[in-house]
Amino acid sequence: MAPIWSKQPFKAAYIAFALLIKIPVLLVLSPRFLFPTFRPLRTLTFRITLFARLVREYILFQAQTRSNEKSAVEASQSKAKDRFAKAQTGDATLYTDILEATPVIKPAEVGGLWYPGPPPPSADLKDEKVVLHFPGGAFVIACGSDLNGRMFSPFALKDLKASRLFLAQYRVAEDPSTRFPAALQDLVTFYNYILSLGYRPCNILVSGDSAAGNLTIGLVRYLEQTAVLSLPAGAMLWSPWTHVTKAAGQDYLQEANAHADILAPEILQWGADAYLPENGPSKEAVPYVSPLHHPFRTTVPFFIHSGKAEGFCDTIRAFAQEMSNVEGNRVRLHETDLGPHNTAFSHLATGLTAAIQRAFEDARDFFDDQA
């Protein structure tokens, strides 16, 4: 059931409470974080601690008011003009097995943004390297805005030596038609779109952060199991959410760093409630929605990033180890000291830009070694 704060006039009241009371009180009390003893994690800096608390409040606001940011992303895409591109659904044979269309959940047209710009219509792209990135958002918040793309793309273009990046906004879960596997259908649609432009699979890196890291794992698993499309050159997972259950919020609270990270358990519970099949995932679907403890054999090399101070750190480590234990798999886990959840998008605010650049350089070296 949606919180009472998600509907007017209660939503307006919650906004007023947050702006006039919660945030001002937090800022007034924030000087206590100058002293390590008052920080949730003593090793964190004042800057990271304050950032995490402020972002956590904003994420809690999103969860309580059910603000999914779809309209903001759509407005951002509209302003991008020719950098915005739509991906049409592919042939029905692309969506088979776990992704087979039903009367309620079926493939749909989706869109995204090109960086630094779209490839010319007549360009020969077979030797051009591209990163296909899927933004996170707990399955329920659209994060494919131009602002987020501009934060992530410079690293992909410079440090990964890619010519272009496509920021692909899949459908967020908001009604029965967008529950699992709708978002995963969209990832297949996007990947097929990139291939249709003339990019060779050996020059495509698929990438996802947070919940989209989960989806990226699912995409590779699906392509391995069905062979409906050729496999990409590699996959990057940034703070992937690998353990998604009906008790997602409570599960998260049991993690060592949860109390100090930016994520509020309410956002994870909303995500799980909205994304998981209404009657729970089938036996076949469980590895797709919650890949932890469900490793699989793949020829696609995985670069996995985690912040050492994030709530998902232990589950990310466990997933990386499980995948590494599968004979033939190639996995690189890179951890950033002091990094909160999704440091790749918060590096400016947290002062961890140099650390994230090292992560991207490590990813480049890892994939170069696999070529």
Residue frames relative to the residue before (quaternion, step in Angstrom):
aa qw qx qy qz dx dy dz
M 1.0000 0.0000 0.0000 0.0000 0.00 0.00 0.00
A 0.4744 -0.6810 0.4821 0.2806 3.56 -0.94 0.92
P 0.5565 -0.6094 0.4389 0.3552 3.62 -1.04 0.70
I 0.6153 -0.5579 0.4097 0.3771 3.56 -1.16 0.57
W 0.6351 0.5657 -0.3210 0.4166 3.58 1.15 -0.66
S 0.5827 0.6082 -0.3735 0.3887 3.60 1.22 -0.19
K 0.7354 0.3524 -0.2145 0.5375 3.59 1.24 -0.16
Q 0.5172 -0.6345 0.4816 0.3131 3.53 -1.16 0.67
P 0.5898 -0.1426 -0.7909 -0.0789 1.58 -2.21 1.22
F 0.4460 0.7249 -0.4383 0.2889 3.57 1.30 -0.09
K 0.5967 0.5711 -0.3636 0.4309 3.58 1.10 -0.66
A 0.6503 0.5085 -0.3109 0.4709 3.57 0.96 -0.87
A 0.6400 0.5259 -0.3221 0.4585 3.57 1.03 -0.80
Y 0.6552 0.5074 -0.3138 0.4635 3.58 0.99 -0.83
I 0.6273 0.5332 -0.3330 0.4597 3.58 1.00 -0.82
A 0.6602 0.5054 -0.3031 0.4656 3.57 0.93 -0.92
F 0.6445 0.5243 -0.3143 0.4593 3.57 0.98 -0.87
A 0.6700 0.5042 -0.3000 0.4549 3.57 0.93 -0.90
L 0.7192 0.4610 -0.2523 0.4545 3.57 0.87 -0.97
L 0.7670 0.3991 -0.1931 0.4638 3.56 0.94 -0.91
I 0.7941 0.2775 -0.1416 0.5218 3.58 1.10 -0.54
K 0.7400 0.4545 -0.2751 0.4125 3.61 0.47 -1.16
I 0.7229 0.4386 -0.2607 0.4659 3.58 0.71 -1.06
P 0.6557 0.4992 -0.3383 0.4544 3.66 0.84 -0.81
V 0.6475 0.5087 -0.3257 0.4646 3.59 0.96 -0.83
L 0.6384 0.5271 -0.3260 0.4565 3.58 0.97 -0.84
L 0.6745 0.4914 -0.2963 0.4645 3.57 0.94 -0.87
V 0.6333 0.5295 -0.3303 0.4577 3.58 1.02 -0.78
L 0.7329 0.4225 -0.2268 0.4826 3.55 1.00 -0.85
S 0.4850 0.7245 -0.4066 0.2729 3.59 1.23 -0.32
P 0.5677 0.6032 -0.4182 0.3728 3.68 0.99 -0.50
R 0.5444 0.6154 -0.4147 0.3910 3.60 1.15 -0.39
F 0.6160 0.5643 -0.3469 0.4263 3.57 1.17 -0.53
L 0.4723 0.6495 -0.4505 0.3900 3.57 1.27 -0.01
F 0.7061 0.3978 -0.2319 0.5379 3.54 1.26 -0.48
P 0.4929 -0.7100 0.4120 0.2885 3.62 -0.51 1.14
T 0.6147 0.5830 -0.3604 0.3904 3.59 1.01 -0.69
F 0.7077 0.4422 -0.2561 0.4880 3.60 1.19 -0.50
R 0.5502 0.6031 -0.4043 0.4125 3.59 1.25 0.03
P 0.5807 -0.5957 0.4169 0.3663 3.62 -1.01 0.72
L 0.7416 0.0989 -0.0857 0.6580 3.55 1.21 -0.68
R 0.4285 -0.7477 0.4428 0.2473 3.57 -0.45 1.19
T 0.6542 0.5471 -0.3157 0.4160 3.58 1.10 -0.65
L 0.5775 0.6035 -0.3790 0.3982 3.59 1.20 -0.39
T 0.4996 -0.6333 0.4961 0.3212 3.55 -1.19 0.54
F 0.6559 -0.4800 0.3975 0.4260 3.55 -1.29 0.27
R 0.6526 0.5440 -0.3082 0.4280 3.56 0.93 -0.94
I 0.6952 0.4577 -0.2781 0.4794 3.58 0.85 -0.94
T 0.6362 0.5392 -0.3306 0.4418 3.59 0.97 -0.82
L 0.6819 0.4716 -0.2933 0.4760 3.58 0.85 -0.94
F 0.6261 0.5355 -0.3359 0.4565 3.58 0.96 -0.83
A 0.6707 0.5085 -0.3038 0.4464 3.58 0.85 -0.96
R 0.6683 0.4990 -0.3146 0.4532 3.59 0.92 -0.82
L 0.6650 0.4998 -0.3073 0.4620 3.60 0.94 -0.84
V 0.6736 0.4803 -0.3002 0.4748 3.59 0.89 -0.89
R 0.6145 0.5501 -0.3473 0.4463 3.58 1.01 -0.76
E 0.6456 0.5093 -0.3194 0.4710 3.59 1.00 -0.80
Y 0.6562 0.5027 -0.3184 0.4640 3.58 0.99 -0.80
I 0.6547 0.5029 -0.3123 0.4701 3.57 0.98 -0.82
L 0.6139 0.5256 -0.3420 0.4796 3.58 1.07 -0.70
F 0.6186 0.5378 -0.3304 0.4679 3.58 1.04 -0.80
Q 0.6489 0.5142 -0.3218 0.4593 3.59 0.91 -0.86
A 0.6756 0.4979 -0.2943 0.4572 3.56 0.94 -0.88
Q 0.7004 0.4826 -0.2796 0.4453 3.57 0.85 -0.94
T 0.7518 0.3654 -0.2026 0.5100 3.59 1.06 -0.72
R 0.3562 -0.7586 0.4677 0.2810 3.57 1.35 -0.03
S 0.2657 0.7606 -0.5311 0.2622 3.56 0.90 1.03
N 0.1023 -0.8564 0.5049 0.0350 3.59 -0.21 1.23
E 0.4323 -0.7609 0.4134 0.2516 3.61 1.29 0.15
K 0.3207 0.7696 -0.5042 0.2253 3.62 1.17 0.27
S 0.6752 0.5009 -0.3070 0.4461 3.57 0.85 -0.94
A 0.6357 0.5290 -0.3321 0.4537 3.59 1.04 -0.74
V 0.6622 0.4893 -0.3060 0.4780 3.59 0.97 -0.82
E 0.6436 0.5173 -0.3251 0.4610 3.58 0.96 -0.81
A 0.6407 0.5065 -0.3223 0.4787 3.59 1.03 -0.76
S 0.6403 0.5259 -0.3142 0.4633 3.57 1.01 -0.82
Q 0.6532 0.5076 -0.3096 0.4689 3.57 0.98 -0.82
S 0.6385 0.5326 -0.3251 0.4505 3.57 1.01 -0.80
K 0.6717 0.4998 -0.2927 0.4619 3.58 0.98 -0.85
A 0.6154 0.5803 -0.3429 0.4087 3.58 1.15 -0.55
K 0.2673 -0.8132 0.4785 0.1957 3.58 1.32 -0.27
D 0.8664 -0.0483 0.0145 0.4969 3.61 -0.73 -1.01
R 0.5681 0.5747 -0.4024 0.4302 3.61 1.22 -0.09
F 0.6106 0.5215 -0.3505 0.4820 3.58 1.27 -0.21
A 0.0163 0.7977 -0.6010 0.0466 3.55 -0.89 0.95
K 0.3266 -0.7371 0.5619 0.1853 3.53 -1.15 0.70
A 0.2379 -0.7407 0.6126 0.1396 3.51 -1.17 0.71
Q 0.2834 -0.7710 0.5513 0.1460 3.56 -0.65 1.14
T 0.5816 -0.5722 0.4383 0.3771 3.55 -1.15 0.55
G 0.4206 -0.7127 0.5075 0.2400 3.53 -1.09 0.70
D 0.7456 -0.3440 0.2989 0.4862 3.52 -1.31 -0.25
A 0.6274 -0.5769 0.3746 0.3649 3.58 -1.09 0.73
T 0.6081 0.5838 -0.3559 0.4034 3.58 1.11 -0.57
L 0.5687 0.5919 -0.3842 0.4225 3.60 1.24 -0.28
Y 0.7429 0.3541 -0.1836 0.5376 3.56 1.17 -0.63
T 0.2151 0.7921 -0.5275 0.2194 3.52 0.25 1.30
D 0.7691 0.3667 -0.2328 0.4689 3.53 -1.31 -0.12
I 0.8511 -0.0464 0.0505 0.5204 3.61 -0.76 -1.03
L 0.7166 0.4414 -0.2453 0.4811 3.62 1.18 -0.50
E 0.3499 0.7596 -0.4913 0.2433 3.58 1.20 0.12
A 0.5079 -0.6735 0.4535 0.2877 3.56 -0.92 0.97
T 0.1600 -0.7411 0.6438 0.1032 3.53 -1.24 0.66
P 0.6892 -0.4544 0.3274 0.4597 3.63 -1.18 0.11
V 0.7252 0.4168 -0.2349 0.4951 3.60 1.16 -0.57
I 0.7966 0.2143 -0.0904 0.5580 3.59 0.84 -0.98
K 0.1767 0.7893 -0.5612 0.1755 3.55 -0.47 1.20
P 0.6449 -0.5232 0.3759 0.4113 3.61 -1.16 0.45
A 0.0778 -0.7977 0.5980 0.0077 3.55 -1.14 0.72
E 0.5966 -0.5386 0.4496 0.3898 3.55 -1.29 0.33
V 0.0233 -0.7908 0.6112 -0.0237 3.56 -0.96 0.90
G 0.2149 -0.8070 0.5406 0.1011 3.58 -1.22 0.28
G 0.0497 -0.8016 0.5956 0.0176 3.53 -1.30 0.27
L 0.4944 -0.6698 0.4922 0.2543 3.53 -1.37 0.02
W 0.3326 -0.7377 0.5607 0.1755 3.54 -1.08 0.86
Y 0.0523 -0.7597 0.6474 0.0298 3.56 -1.20 0.71
P 0.5313 -0.2560 -0.8023 0.0919 1.56 -1.68 1.86
G 0.7821 -0.0364 0.0267 0.6215 3.57 1.29 -0.31
P 0.6414 -0.5353 0.3706 0.4058 3.59 -1.24 0.25
P 0.5472 -0.5873 0.4590 0.3807 3.59 -1.13 0.45
P 0.5561 -0.6006 0.4437 0.3648 3.61 -1.00 0.70
P 0.6234 -0.5921 0.3584 0.3637 3.61 -0.99 0.79
S 0.7707 0.3593 -0.1901 0.4908 3.58 0.97 -0.80
A 0.4102 0.7516 -0.4487 0.2560 3.58 1.28 0.08
D 0.3561 -0.6801 0.5967 0.2337 3.54 -1.20 0.66
L 0.1093 -0.8619 0.4951 0.0014 3.56 -0.24 1.31
K 0.4066 0.7624 -0.4533 0.2190 3.58 1.21 -0.04
D 0.7522 0.3440 -0.2135 0.5199 3.61 1.13 -0.49
E 0.5381 0.6195 -0.4009 0.4073 3.58 1.28 0.19
K 0.3458 -0.7396 0.5458 0.1885 3.56 -1.00 0.89
V 0.0290 -0.8059 0.5908 -0.0258 3.58 -0.91 0.92
V 0.2411 -0.7289 0.6219 0.1545 3.54 -1.21 0.66
L 0.1591 -0.7602 0.6260 0.0708 3.56 -0.84 1.04
H 0.0124 -0.8445 0.5335 -0.0440 3.57 -0.23 1.29
F 0.1977 -0.7622 0.6109 0.0828 3.52 -1.03 0.96
P 0.3300 -0.7753 0.5032 0.1922 3.62 -0.63 1.08
G 0.5274 -0.6476 0.4596 0.3023 3.55 -1.18 0.63
G 0.1774 0.7972 -0.5691 0.0952 3.54 -1.24 -0.45
A 0.5376 -0.6661 0.3867 0.3432 3.60 1.17 0.61
F 0.6080 -0.5731 0.3123 0.4521 3.59 1.26 0.53
V 0.7597 0.4081 -0.1916 0.4686 3.62 1.19 -0.37
I 0.7187 0.3758 -0.2394 0.5338 3.61 1.22 -0.27
A 0.3625 -0.7209 0.5521 0.2100 3.56 -0.87 0.99
C 0.0342 -0.8241 0.5646 -0.0307 3.57 -0.63 1.14
G 0.4728 0.7006 -0.4229 0.3266 3.58 1.25 0.31
S 0.2483 0.7873 -0.5243 0.2087 3.57 0.95 0.87
D 0.6382 -0.5276 0.3935 0.3995 3.55 -1.25 0.41
L 0.5953 0.5730 -0.3627 0.4311 3.59 1.07 -0.69
N 0.6824 0.4681 -0.2932 0.4788 3.58 0.86 -0.90
G 0.6317 0.5370 -0.3307 0.4508 3.56 1.04 -0.74
R 0.6761 0.4934 -0.2918 0.4629 3.56 1.00 -0.81
M 0.6217 0.5244 -0.3488 0.4657 3.60 1.18 -0.39
F 0.7494 0.4225 -0.2076 0.4657 3.56 0.99 -0.88
S 0.6627 0.5830 -0.3161 0.3477 3.57 0.89 -0.94
P 0.6084 0.5676 -0.4012 0.3830 3.68 0.88 -0.64
F 0.6450 0.5111 -0.3258 0.4655 3.59 1.03 -0.74
A 0.6611 0.5138 -0.3093 0.4509 3.56 0.93 -0.92
L 0.7018 0.4769 -0.2727 0.4535 3.56 0.93 -0.90
K 0.7438 0.4015 -0.2276 0.4834 3.58 0.92 -0.88
D 0.7911 0.3677 -0.1910 0.4500 3.56 0.55 -1.19
L 0.7067 0.4005 -0.2640 0.5201 3.60 1.12 -0.57
K 0.3460 -0.7732 0.4607 0.2651 3.55 1.38 -0.13
A 0.3311 0.7203 -0.5265 0.3071 3.55 0.97 0.95
S 0.4783 -0.6653 0.4903 0.2970 3.57 -1.11 0.64
R 0.8090 0.0144 0.0311 0.5868 3.57 1.07 -0.76
L 0.1719 -0.7307 0.6466 0.1361 3.49 -1.40 0.35
F 0.1510 -0.7603 0.6248 0.0936 3.55 -1.07 0.78
L 0.2176 -0.7718 0.5910 0.0885 3.56 -0.70 1.20
A 0.1161 -0.8602 0.4965 -0.0111 3.55 -0.18 1.36
Q 0.1628 -0.8080 0.5621 0.0687 3.58 -0.50 1.19
Y 0.2147 -0.7786 0.5844 0.0785 3.54 -0.42 1.29
R 0.6416 -0.5088 0.3943 0.4171 3.58 -1.27 0.16
V 0.3096 -0.7232 0.5817 0.2066 3.56 -0.98 0.84
A 0.5407 -0.6370 0.4482 0.3179 3.56 -1.15 0.62
E 0.1633 0.8040 -0.5538 0.1421 3.56 -0.58 1.15
D 0.7845 0.0772 -0.0545 0.6129 3.61 1.24 -0.19
P 0.7430 -0.4162 0.2553 0.4578 3.63 -1.19 0.13
S 0.6691 0.5245 -0.3112 0.4247 3.61 1.05 -0.67
T 0.7414 0.3851 -0.2207 0.5033 3.60 1.23 -0.29
R 0.3855 0.6833 -0.5124 0.3491 3.57 1.17 0.49
F 0.6984 -0.3892 0.3466 0.4906 3.56 -1.29 0.01
P 0.6457 -0.1997 -0.7344 -0.0629 1.62 -1.91 1.66
A 0.1834 0.8345 -0.5108 0.0948 3.64 1.12 0.47
A 0.6878 0.4801 -0.2990 0.4550 3.60 0.78 -0.98
L 0.6591 0.4997 -0.3128 0.4669 3.58 1.00 -0.76
Q 0.5681 0.5519 -0.3749 0.4819 3.59 1.14 -0.54
D 0.6569 0.5245 -0.3070 0.4462 3.57 0.99 -0.88
L 0.6291 0.5313 -0.3472 0.4488 3.59 1.00 -0.72
V 0.6245 0.5108 -0.3338 0.4875 3.57 1.06 -0.71
T 0.6278 0.5377 -0.3276 0.4577 3.59 1.01 -0.83
F 0.6769 0.4881 -0.2913 0.4677 3.58 0.89 -0.93
Y 0.6643 0.5031 -0.3138 0.4551 3.58 0.87 -0.89
N 0.6410 0.5110 -0.3140 0.4790 3.57 1.02 -0.80
Y 0.6108 0.5522 -0.3391 0.4549 3.59 1.08 -0.75
I 0.6655 0.4975 -0.3050 0.4654 3.60 0.88 -0.92
L 0.6486 0.5067 -0.3122 0.4744 3.57 0.98 -0.82
S 0.6552 0.5421 -0.3136 0.4224 3.58 0.98 -0.85
L 0.6160 0.5553 -0.3444 0.4400 3.58 1.20 -0.45
G 0.6254 -0.5539 0.3374 0.4339 3.57 1.22 -0.31
Y 0.4547 0.6649 -0.4694 0.3618 3.60 1.24 0.11
R 0.3690 -0.7083 0.5533 0.2365 3.55 -1.01 0.79
P 0.6035 -0.5883 0.3917 0.3692 3.62 -0.98 0.76
C 0.6531 0.5375 -0.3183 0.4281 3.59 1.02 -0.76
N 0.7084 0.4067 -0.2529 0.5185 3.59 1.29 -0.15
I 0.6027 0.5501 -0.3543 0.4568 3.59 1.25 0.29
L 0.1026 -0.7458 0.6555 0.0597 3.54 -0.95 0.99
V 0.1962 -0.7512 0.6168 0.1297 3.58 -0.84 0.95
S 0.0511 -0.8165 0.5722 -0.0575 3.54 -0.96 0.92
G 0.0728 0.7997 -0.5937 0.0511 3.56 -1.06 0.70
D 0.2160 -0.7766 0.5767 0.1330 3.56 -1.09 0.69
S 0.8483 0.1270 -0.1279 0.4979 3.53 -1.19 0.73
A 0.8270 -0.0105 0.0265 0.5615 3.63 -0.61 -1.07
A 0.6521 0.5031 -0.3215 0.4672 3.58 1.09 -0.63
G 0.5286 0.5705 -0.4198 0.4679 3.57 1.24 -0.19
N 0.5983 0.5468 -0.3228 0.4887 3.54 1.13 -0.77
L 0.6851 0.4865 -0.2803 0.4641 3.57 0.87 -0.98
T 0.6352 0.5333 -0.3308 0.4501 3.58 1.02 -0.76
I 0.5993 0.5287 -0.3460 0.4915 3.57 1.08 -0.71
G 0.6654 0.5152 -0.2953 0.4524 3.57 0.94 -0.94
L 0.6214 0.5415 -0.3403 0.4526 3.58 1.03 -0.77
V 0.6801 0.4739 -0.2957 0.4748 3.59 0.83 -0.95
R 0.6282 0.5299 -0.3383 0.4584 3.60 0.96 -0.81
Y 0.6659 0.5126 -0.2959 0.4541 3.57 0.93 -0.96
L 0.6760 0.4856 -0.2984 0.4672 3.59 0.89 -0.89
E 0.6265 0.5245 -0.3371 0.4677 3.59 1.06 -0.69
Q 0.7298 0.4596 -0.2476 0.4414 3.57 0.88 -0.95
T 0.7893 0.3423 -0.1628 0.4830 3.59 1.02 -0.75
A 0.2073 -0.8100 0.5171 0.1833 3.60 1.15 -0.61
V 0.2892 0.7728 -0.5198 0.2211 3.61 1.06 0.67
L 0.7701 0.0956 -0.0707 0.6267 3.58 1.26 -0.45
S 0.5923 -0.5700 0.4247 0.3794 3.56 -1.19 0.47
L 0.5398 -0.6517 0.4390 0.3018 3.56 -1.11 0.71
P 0.4929 -0.6522 0.4832 0.3135 3.61 -1.11 0.64
A 0.6609 -0.5240 0.3690 0.3904 3.54 -1.32 0.24
G 0.7983 -0.1317 0.1174 0.5758 3.57 1.08 -0.64
A 0.2592 -0.7447 0.5948 0.1568 3.52 -1.35 0.29
M 0.1496 -0.7701 0.6156 0.0747 3.55 -1.02 0.89
L 0.0973 -0.7832 0.6137 0.0211 3.54 -0.91 1.00
W 0.1039 -0.8020 0.5881 0.0145 3.56 -0.64 1.16
S 0.8204 -0.1585 0.0436 0.5476 3.58 -0.42 1.28
P 0.0975 0.8495 -0.5161 0.0500 3.62 0.83 0.86
W 0.3660 -0.6850 0.5884 0.2250 3.54 -1.15 0.77
T 0.0485 -0.8691 0.4918 -0.0221 3.56 -0.05 1.28
H 0.7369 0.3519 -0.2020 0.5408 3.59 1.23 -0.33
V 0.1049 0.8099 -0.5578 0.1479 3.58 0.01 1.34
T 0.1039 0.7971 -0.5820 0.1228 3.57 -0.51 1.21
K 0.6906 -0.4549 0.3529 0.4377 3.55 -1.31 0.05
A 0.7239 0.3609 -0.2172 0.5464 3.58 1.21 -0.46
A 0.0870 0.8659 -0.4898 0.0527 3.57 1.08 0.75
G 0.6668 0.5125 -0.3121 0.4419 3.59 0.90 -0.89
Q 0.6859 0.4691 -0.2766 0.4826 3.56 0.90 -0.93
D 0.6023 0.5553 -0.3514 0.4531 3.58 1.04 -0.74
Y 0.6660 0.5249 -0.3021 0.4355 3.54 0.91 -0.96
L 0.6476 0.5437 -0.3230 0.4250 3.58 0.98 -0.82
Q 0.6300 0.5381 -0.3350 0.4487 3.58 1.21 -0.38
E 0.5635 0.6185 -0.3845 0.3900 3.59 1.25 -0.28
A 0.6424 -0.6031 0.3291 0.3396 3.55 -1.03 0.88
N 0.7994 0.3114 -0.1529 0.4905 3.61 0.84 -0.92
A 0.3495 0.7849 -0.4711 0.1997 3.59 1.25 0.01
H 0.6731 0.5269 -0.3045 0.4201 3.59 0.93 -0.85
A 0.7347 0.4193 -0.2258 0.4831 3.58 1.18 -0.47
D 0.6139 0.5944 -0.3338 0.3979 3.59 1.24 -0.27
I 0.6610 -0.5413 0.3641 0.3708 3.55 -1.34 0.19
L 0.6362 0.5660 -0.3379 0.4009 3.59 1.11 -0.56
A 0.2598 -0.7169 0.6255 0.1655 3.53 -1.11 0.81
P 0.5398 -0.6433 0.4188 0.3456 3.63 -0.86 0.81
E 0.5789 0.6100 -0.3699 0.3949 3.57 1.15 -0.59
I 0.6487 0.5130 -0.3343 0.4520 3.59 1.02 -0.71
L 0.6516 0.5080 -0.3137 0.4679 3.57 1.05 -0.73
Q 0.6463 0.5075 -0.3269 0.4668 3.57 1.02 -0.75
W 0.6163 0.5259 -0.3378 0.4791 3.58 1.03 -0.78
G 0.6587 0.5245 -0.3075 0.4432 3.56 0.90 -0.93
A 0.6792 0.4814 -0.2915 0.4711 3.56 0.88 -0.93
D 0.6544 0.5248 -0.3151 0.4438 3.59 0.92 -0.89
A 0.7263 0.4456 -0.2408 0.4647 3.57 0.97 -0.88
Y 0.7365 0.4615 -0.2273 0.4392 3.58 1.02 -0.81
L 0.6655 0.5141 -0.3215 0.4353 3.58 0.86 -0.89
P 0.5977 -0.5538 0.4239 0.3954 3.61 -1.08 0.60
E 0.6150 -0.6064 0.3571 0.3558 3.56 -0.97 0.88
N 0.7559 0.3362 -0.1928 0.5277 3.58 1.02 -0.74
G 0.6391 -0.5162 0.3174 0.4737 3.54 1.25 0.39
P 0.5664 -0.6156 0.4203 0.3517 3.59 -1.12 0.56
S 0.4950 -0.6325 0.5078 0.3113 3.55 -1.13 0.69
K 0.6945 -0.4488 0.3455 0.4437 3.56 -1.28 0.20
E 0.6712 0.4978 -0.2892 0.4670 3.58 1.03 -0.82
A 0.6944 0.4939 -0.2754 0.4450 3.59 1.10 -0.69
V 0.5241 0.6803 -0.4079 0.3100 3.60 1.08 -0.64
P 0.6808 0.4775 -0.3284 0.4479 3.68 0.76 -0.81
Y 0.6418 0.5241 -0.3222 0.4578 3.59 1.15 -0.54
V 0.7398 0.4052 -0.2424 0.4793 3.60 0.87 -0.86
S 0.7983 0.1134 -0.0441 0.5898 3.60 1.12 -0.59
P 0.1292 -0.8750 0.4620 0.0656 3.59 0.39 1.24
L 0.4953 0.6392 -0.4489 0.3801 3.61 1.17 -0.29
H 0.8190 0.1567 -0.1920 0.5176 3.56 -0.95 1.04
H 0.6867 0.3871 -0.2977 0.5386 3.59 1.25 0.38
P 0.0402 0.8242 -0.5622 0.0549 3.60 0.61 1.10
F 0.1072 -0.7926 0.5983 0.0489 3.56 -1.22 0.44
R 0.5335 -0.6159 0.4800 0.3251 3.53 -1.24 0.47
T 0.1250 0.7881 -0.5949 0.0965 3.56 -0.90 0.94
T 0.3980 -0.6937 0.5460 0.2495 3.54 -1.17 0.60
V 0.5526 0.6011 -0.3903 0.4254 3.59 1.30 -0.11
P 0.3575 -0.7337 0.5289 0.2327 3.63 -0.68 0.99
F 0.2338 -0.7827 0.5685 0.0973 3.57 -1.00 0.91
F 0.1026 -0.7348 0.6674 0.0647 3.55 -0.95 0.99
I 0.0591 -0.8198 0.5690 -0.0283 3.56 -0.61 1.17
H 0.1146 -0.8047 0.5812 0.0392 3.57 -0.81 1.03
S 0.0178 0.7779 -0.6276 0.0254 3.54 -1.11 0.79
G 0.3703 -0.6621 0.5927 0.2705 3.53 -1.23 0.53
K 0.4833 -0.6870 0.4524 0.2995 3.59 -0.89 0.83
A 0.7084 0.4300 -0.2632 0.4939 3.59 1.21 -0.35
E 0.5432 0.6406 -0.4094 0.3564 3.60 1.17 0.16
G 0.6251 -0.5863 0.3859 0.3414 3.51 -1.21 0.63
F 0.6776 0.4871 -0.2868 0.4704 3.58 1.14 -0.57
C 0.3788 0.7840 -0.4559 0.1845 3.60 1.25 -0.24
D 0.7080 0.4698 -0.2837 0.4445 3.60 0.76 -0.98
T 0.6758 0.4762 -0.3086 0.4704 3.60 0.95 -0.79
I 0.6103 0.5319 -0.3520 0.4698 3.59 1.11 -0.61
R 0.6386 0.5179 -0.3225 0.4689 3.57 0.95 -0.86
A 0.6656 0.5120 -0.3075 0.4475 3.56 0.91 -0.92
F 0.6569 0.5030 -0.3139 0.4657 3.58 0.94 -0.87
A 0.6479 0.5187 -0.3202 0.4568 3.58 0.93 -0.89
Q 0.6626 0.5008 -0.3087 0.4635 3.58 0.95 -0.83
E 0.6447 0.5246 -0.3204 0.4544 3.58 0.97 -0.85
M 0.6678 0.4820 -0.3027 0.4796 3.57 0.96 -0.83
S 0.6396 0.5312 -0.3240 0.4515 3.59 1.03 -0.76
N 0.6502 0.5474 -0.3129 0.4239 3.56 1.09 -0.70
V 0.5778 0.5647 -0.3841 0.4469 3.59 1.24 -0.29
E 0.4865 -0.6985 0.4437 0.2804 3.56 -0.65 1.12
G 0.7955 0.2876 -0.2364 0.4781 3.55 -0.87 1.01
N 0.5758 0.5915 -0.3874 0.4104 3.59 1.18 -0.38
R 0.2004 -0.7553 0.6144 0.1093 3.54 -1.18 0.69
V 0.0807 0.8150 -0.5563 0.1404 3.55 -0.42 1.28
R 0.0606 -0.7643 0.6409 0.0380 3.56 -1.02 0.85
L 0.1300 -0.7689 0.6231 0.0604 3.59 -0.79 1.08
H 0.0479 -0.7863 0.6159 -0.0097 3.56 -0.79 1.08
E 0.0972 -0.8094 0.5789 0.0188 3.57 -0.69 1.12
T 0.2632 -0.7665 0.5710 0.1310 3.55 -1.01 0.90
D 0.4498 -0.6901 0.5010 0.2655 3.57 -0.72 1.08
L 0.8475 0.1442 -0.1512 0.4879 3.57 -1.04 0.93
G 0.4869 0.7084 -0.4151 0.2978 3.58 1.24 -0.14
P 0.3105 -0.7215 0.5859 0.1994 3.58 -0.95 0.90
H 0.7439 -0.3541 0.2877 0.4883 3.56 -1.27 -0.16
N 0.8653 0.0611 -0.0698 0.4926 3.54 -1.06 0.89
T 0.0525 0.8405 -0.5343 0.0729 3.55 0.85 0.98
A 0.5505 0.6246 -0.3949 0.3885 3.59 1.13 -0.51
F 0.7486 0.3579 -0.2083 0.5178 3.59 1.16 -0.55
S 0.7284 0.3954 -0.2442 0.5035 3.61 1.22 -0.14
H 0.3375 0.7957 -0.4640 0.1939 3.57 1.27 0.12
L 0.6365 0.5269 -0.3424 0.4472 3.61 1.02 -0.70
A 0.6978 0.4747 -0.2697 0.4636 3.57 0.89 -0.94
T 0.7502 0.4057 -0.2129 0.4767 3.58 1.04 -0.72
G 0.4709 -0.6920 0.4339 0.3333 3.58 1.25 -0.13
L 0.5504 0.6338 -0.3704 0.3977 3.57 1.22 0.47
T 0.2306 0.8116 -0.5088 0.1709 3.58 1.16 0.54
A 0.6640 0.5006 -0.3134 0.4585 3.59 0.87 -0.90
A 0.6476 0.5232 -0.3189 0.4530 3.57 1.02 -0.78
I 0.6674 0.4817 -0.3043 0.4795 3.58 0.99 -0.80
Q 0.6034 0.5372 -0.3659 0.4620 3.58 1.05 -0.64
R 0.6342 0.5177 -0.3321 0.4685 3.59 1.02 -0.75
A 0.6204 0.5407 -0.3435 0.4525 3.58 1.07 -0.71
F 0.6687 0.4849 -0.3005 0.4769 3.59 0.93 -0.86
E 0.6349 0.5148 -0.3336 0.4696 3.59 1.02 -0.73
D 0.6284 0.5224 -0.3262 0.4751 3.57 1.06 -0.75
A 0.6274 0.5286 -0.3277 0.4686 3.57 1.05 -0.80
R 0.6439 0.5228 -0.3203 0.4577 3.59 0.94 -0.88
D 0.6758 0.4902 -0.2980 0.4628 3.57 0.85 -0.96
F 0.6325 0.5416 -0.3251 0.4482 3.57 1.01 -0.83
F 0.7095 0.4431 -0.2728 0.4752 3.58 0.80 -0.96
D 0.6039 0.5480 -0.3610 0.4523 3.60 1.07 -0.66
D 0.6563 0.5183 -0.3108 0.4516 3.57 1.03 -0.77
Q 0.6726 0.5017 -0.2952 0.4570 3.58 1.19 -0.54
A 0.5489 0.6555 -0.3871 0.3453 3.57 1.20 -0.49
